Amino acid sequence: ENTTQSVFTMSRMFLSVCPPLLCESCQPLAWNISTLFFCKHQARHSSLSQLNIQKLRHELDNHFQWRYLSRDEKWKLMEKYDIRGGIREFNRLVSIFRKDRRAEDSRLNAKRKRETSRFTIEQRSTLEAFMKEKKFERLTPSERDQLQDIFECDRRLLNREISRMYARHAKVGIINREVKEKIRQWMHDHPYPTSEQRAEIRSKLNISPQQLSMQLFLLRQKNTPNTKQSRTLIRLWMLQNHRRMPTEQERLQMQHSTQLSSTDLSVHLHTQSQAFGKITQDAKQIIFDWLQHHSNRAPNSEERRVLLQKTGLSSRQLSMQLYNLRQKAEEPNESNHTHKQSRASISEDTKKALLQWLGSHNWRLPSPEEKSALQKDTLLTRTQLTNQLHYLKRKHAFFHRFE
């Protein structure tokens, strides 16, 4: 009874040999009590003193440098520090040590990051003196590179501190109607002002750079063209030109007439090109007549462009109408009894005719013209004909694979 295994064995033997002695409600309770007793007994015999824990952790850190340990090294450390409970207990302790070490490393890294992601008082005073010499004007990239070399910091951190300096020492002026009118007139004369021109108008009006930027932004928003009128012009042009994309010269003219940027114009053109048209009976009749005149084949890119111009449909709508009308044209007439029989089943004579055609053409698949002729001769649909040709070709290849 002094060993852990004997305690565990005796508790389990009692529960396995004497279950009738316990009621159904007491059996789970007794099982849990025996398990708890076994765990407490194991923990008491495998526990380490605080001094041994520190020594073991120090040896793992300095001597082994947290590398993978062999089985012999683990047993030696267990004997040295009186660790009971076997290899599993030792691995559990090492995993706890590793988690603590990773948490400590993450705390040190966060502390180091916090220390390096802020300016000291001396650095801020130096930066403030440098910007006072420049009268808090906008710094050039070369000046920012010079400051970055002086402070030996990240460029993002330097830009953040400079922005804070601008905000702290900005001269906040009063924006009234007179100031807005002066800015509007100045913007009309200088649509794309330089930094020197901005500094000149700020000194005249006694406002901060942020105030000037905000007023310029608001004025530009008011001067933007009416997007509703621009969309109307683009939509009318697309309808007149059958939803095609404009050429480079037409694009420049459209950009000048709508006063939109190149990006906004591209967005509106793409939206209008994907807009759906109205599918009328006249559009369907135009597509049906074209299919009848061209042996029910698919149009090429030039013929497709002509159909788009005639019907006024979008590219997706035209594709769907072509697919539906071609499928209807390929199906035989339901009123014909022979056609009903051909749709229901394929006769042996039809199969022999297809087999003879494949044999005479070196077992190749027919071209679209040859397929149309075979379809008329066999009275099959296009799908039936295609499936039957592929089946006969695979069957021939299977039986002649060893020749």
N, C-alpha and C positions, 0 to 999 in steps of 0.2 A: 503493500500500500504506500510505500515511500516514493515510488516512481510515478511519473505522469501516465504512462501507458496502463499500469495496473488500475489506477483510479478511473480512467476512462473506460477500460474493459469491464470493470465491476459494475459501473453505473449502467452501461448498455446491456450487460447480461441480466441485470435485475428487471429491466424494462422488457426484454425479449422473452424471458422465462416466465415472468409473472404478470402478463397482461390481464388475465382474468381477475386478479386481485384488485385491480384498479377499475373504476368506472370510466365510461367514455369521456367524460368531461375532465377527469383528473389525469389521463394519460398524456395529453400534450403538455400539461403543466409540469409533470414529472420529467418528461424529456427535456424541456427547457431548463429545469433546475440542474439536471446532470450536465448539460452542455455548459451552463454558466460556471459550475464548479470546476469543470475541466479547464476552461479558459483562464479562470483566476489562478488555478494551480500552476498552469504553464507560465502565465505572466509573472508570478512570484519567483519561480525558479529561473526565468530567463531575463530578469531585470538586471540593469547595469547601474552602478553608482555614477553620480554626476562626474566624478573625477575620471573614471574609465571612459565615459562618453567623450569627454574633452580630449583625452589622450588618443582615443581611436580616431576621432575626427581630425586631430592635428596630424596624425601619421598618414591618414588617407590623403590629406591635402598636400603635405610637404614631401613625404617619401614616395607615395604611389601616384600622386598628382591626378587622382580621381580616374585612373585608367581601369580597364577591365581586369579583375583579379582571377587567378586560376583557383582551382579547387584546393590545392595544397596551401596556397597563401591564405585562403579563407580559413582553413582549419587552424593554421598557425596563429592567426589573429584571434580566433575564437578561444584557443587555449591560453593565449597571452592575456586577454582581457576578461576571461571567465564568462564567456557568452554561452548560455544554455538555450536549447531550443532548436539546434541544428542549423543547417545551411539556410533554411527558409527564414528563420529569425534574424540571421546575420544579413541576408539580402533585404529584409524589411528595414533594418536599421540604416543600411547604406542608402536605400532609396529615400528615407526621411532626410538624411544628411544632404543628399544631392538636391532635394527640393528646397531645403533651407539655403543652400549655397546659391541656387539659381535666383531665389527671391532676394537675397542680399545683393547679388550682382545687378539685378534689375533696379533695386533701390539706389545703388551707387551710380548706375548709368543715368537714371532720372535726375539725381542730384547734380551730376556733372553737366547734363544737358541744360538744367535750369540755370546753373552758374554761367555757362557759355552763351545762353540765349538772352542775356540782358547786359546792358551797359553799366559800368561802374560810375560812381559819382565823378571821378577824375576824367573818365572818357566823355561823359556828358558835358562837363564844363569845357573841355577842349573843343568838342564839336560845336558848342554854343558860341565860343569865342571865334571859331573859324567862320561860322555863318554870320556873325555880326560884322566881320570884316567884309563879307560879300553882301551885306545889307539884306540878308534873307531873300536873295534872289534865287532863281532856279539854278541848281548846280549842273554843270556839264558832266558828261560821262568820264572825262579825264580827271576832273576834280573828285568825283566819287571813287575812282580807282585810287587816287592819291590817299583819300581818307581810309579806304579799305586796307591799304598797305600800312598806314599808321596804326590803326586799331587792331589789325590782324583778326578780322571777324568776317562773318558771312555777309554776302551782298544783300540778302533779304533783310537781315537784322539791321544793317546800316540804313537801308531805305526806310525801314519802319521808324527808326530813331529820327531820321531827317524829316519824315512826315509829321512826327510829333512836335518837332521844333517849329516847323511851319505853322502848325495849328496853335501852338502856344504863343508865338510872337506875331501872329497875323493881326493886321490893323483892320478891325471890323468897322466898316463905314455904314452909312445910312443909304438904303436903296429907296428912292422915291421916284416920282414920275419924270422929273427932270433928268435924273441919272439914267433911267431906262431909255429915255429918248436920245440922250447923248450916246449911249452904248449902241443903240439901233443905227444911228447915223454913222458912227465909227465902224460898225460891222458892215454897213453898205459900202463904205470906202475900202475896208480891209476884210474881204471875205475869208482869207486864210492868213491871220496875223502871225507874225513871228514873236519870239520871246521878248525882244527889245520893244516891239510895238505894244505888247501886252503890259510890260512894265511902265511904259510911258502913259498909257491910259489909266492904269491903276494909280499912279502918282497924281494925275490930274484930278481924278474923281475921289481919291482917298478911300479906296476899297481894297479888300483882301483878294488874293488870287482865287480863293474858293468862291467868293462872291462873283467875281468876273466870269469864272468858268460856268457857274450856274446860270447867269444871265445870258451868256452866249448859247448855252444848251437850250434854254427856253425859247430864245429867238429863232434858233434853227428849227425847232419843232413847229413853231408857228408858220415858218416859211416853207415847210415841206408841202408838196403838192397833195391835192385831194386824192386819196387812194381809191375812192369809189369811182371818180371820173376816170382815173387811169385804168382801173379794171374794165370799165365800160368800153374804153377805146381799144384795149387789147382784145376783149371778147369780140367786138365788131370786126376787127382786123382778122382774127382767127376764123370767124364764120365766113368772111368774104374770101379767104384763101384756103378754105376747106381744112382748117386745123393743122396746117403744116407749120414747121418751125421757120422763122424768118432767116434770110441770109444776113451776112455781116453788114451790108449797106442798109438793108431794111431795119436791122436791129438798131443801128445808130440813129436812123430817122425816128424810130419809135421811142428811143430813149430821150431824144430831144423834144418830141411832142408831149410825152408824158412827164418829163422832168424827174424820172426815177433813176436810181442808181442801177448799175449793171446787175448786182445781186438781186435786188427787188424785181427788176424786169424779168430775170431768169425764173424766179419763183412764180410770178404771175403767168408767164408763158407756159411753164410746165403744168400749172393748175388748169389753165384753159385748154391745153392740148388733151388732157385726160377727161375733160367734161363730156358727159354723154349727150348725144343728139337724140332726136325723136325718131323712133322707128315707125315709118309709115308704110302703107301698102305699096306706094310708088317706089320706095327704096327697096322693098323686098322683090318687086317685079323687075327692077333694074338688075339686081343680083341674079335672079332666076334666069332672065334672058341671057345674061352674060355666060352663065354656066351651061345653058343649052347650046349656045353658039360655040363654046370652047370645049365640048365633049366632057363636061362635068369635072374638069381638072382645077387644081388650085392656081390662083393667079400669082405671077411674079411681082417683084417690088414695083415696077413701073405700072403694071396693070392694076395693082392694089391702090396705088396713088390716084389713078384715074377713077376707080370705084369710090374712093373716099371723097373725091371732089364731086362726083355725081350724086351720091347718096347723102352727104353731109353727116355721116355717122363717125363715131370714134373708131380707132383702130381695133379696140377690143370688141365693140359691137359688130363691126364688119366681120371679124374672125368668127364670132358666134353664129352670125347669119349664114356665112359660107358653109360652116360645118353642118348646120341644121338642114339647109337646102340640098347640100350634096348627099347627106344621108337619105333624105326623102327621095331624091332622084335615083339613088342606087337601088332602093327597094322596088321589087316588081309590083305590078298592078294587082291589088287584092282581088279584083273582080275576075281575073283570069284563073281558071281552075288548074291549068298546068303550072302556073306560078305558085299557087297554093301548095300543090304537091311538091314542087321543088324546094319551097321553104320548109316544109314539114320534114322531108327526108331526101337524101341524095341517092339516086338510083345507081345500080351497078354499071349501067351503060355510061353514065356521066363519069364515074370513077375510072372506067377503062379509057374513056376519051382523054381525060386529064393525064392518066398514066402514059398513054401513047404520045401525048404532046411533050411531056417531060423527057421521055426516052429519045424522041427525035431531036430535041434541043439540048442534048448533053446534060440533062438534069439540072438546068438552071431555072431560076425564077423568071417569069415573064415581065416585060416592060409594061408601063402604063397603057400603051396602045394595044399590046397583045393581051393584056388582062381585060381590057374593055371588049375585045373581040371574043375572048373565051367566055366572058360573062353573058354576051348575047347568045352564043352557041349553046351554053349549058343552062341558061336561065337561072343562074345562081346569083345570090347577092354578093357584093364585094367581100364581105366578111367570110361568108361560106367558102367562096372560091379561094381566098387567101389561106384559110385554115386547112382546107383540103390539099392544096398544093404543098404546104409545109409538112403535113402529115405523110403524104406519099413520098416526099423527098427524104424525110427521116427514116421511113420504113425501108426504102431502097438502100440507104447508107448503112442501116443496121444489118441487113441480110448479105451485103457485099463487103463487109468490113475486113474480111480475111483474104479477099482476092488480091 
